[in-house]
Amino acid sequence: MASFDVGLVHRLAEQLEGLAQGMKQRVNSPDELQDDVNRMTSILNSLQTLAKEAKNSGSNPMVHENDVR
């Protein structure tokens, strides 16, 4: 059984949060907006894939040496 990588989820969530906050500062055109939307879509697809794989494998978060995976 594959383990659920909570650390990866946290990193992807931080990337998504940073991207959303940065949009307020840098998006001034439809092309810039589309670039950010594409990045967000990629991150969301990664999160969705992780969730589906975890559900299909029946995995749960595991703690190993203070590292949750």
Order of alpha helices (4+ residues) and beta strands (2+ residues): alpha-alpha-beta-beta
